[in-house]
Amino acid sequence: MRPMQQPSNAFIAASWFALLTGITAYIIGLWNAEMELNEKGYYFTVLMFGLFSAISVQKAVRDQMEGIPVTNLYYGIAWFTTILSIVLLTVGLWNATLTKSEKGFYAMSFTLSIFAAIAVQKNTRDSRSALPDASKTNTPDTGVFPRNDPF
């Protein structure tokens, strides 16, 4: 197995910039949208659900690649919920009374956010994996799960 290489600072910054840009654009779009509050809540929830689901898929795939046990149930649920979030956004936009440009805006900012969340999670994990073994322990503020986690 090839040793893990730490991602460049430029890629880390670009990933965070893309994530913040996607989420911010999506939320500003919701704030300015002329739709009911319950519709805004639906689209916001779909975004948060999608972000969490995509990060779960990335973590499960990476754990399997590194030989960390991942149950088939967790792996399946992670993929199912990621696909479900995309389907929910698609169905919501398909049936919404928005202009095509607004629908495209939400679809693109959602896609950017999901992709960037995966990149940020990957960068965080790669950065931690590139550290010497002694510095990987007892660092709860890194946002990365400990190596002995059951998921």
Salt bridges, closest charged atoms under 4 A:
ASP63 OD2 - LYS59 NZ 2.77
ASP63 OD1 - ARG125 NH2 2.27
GLU66 OE2 - ARG62 NE 2.73
GLU66 OE1 - ARG125 NH2 3.12
GLU66 OE1 - ARG147 NH2 2.69
ASP126 OD1 - ARG62 NH2 2.36
ASP126 OD2 - LYS122 NZ 2.42
ASP133 OD1 - LYS136 NZ 3.39
ASP149 OD2 - LYS59 NZ 2.80
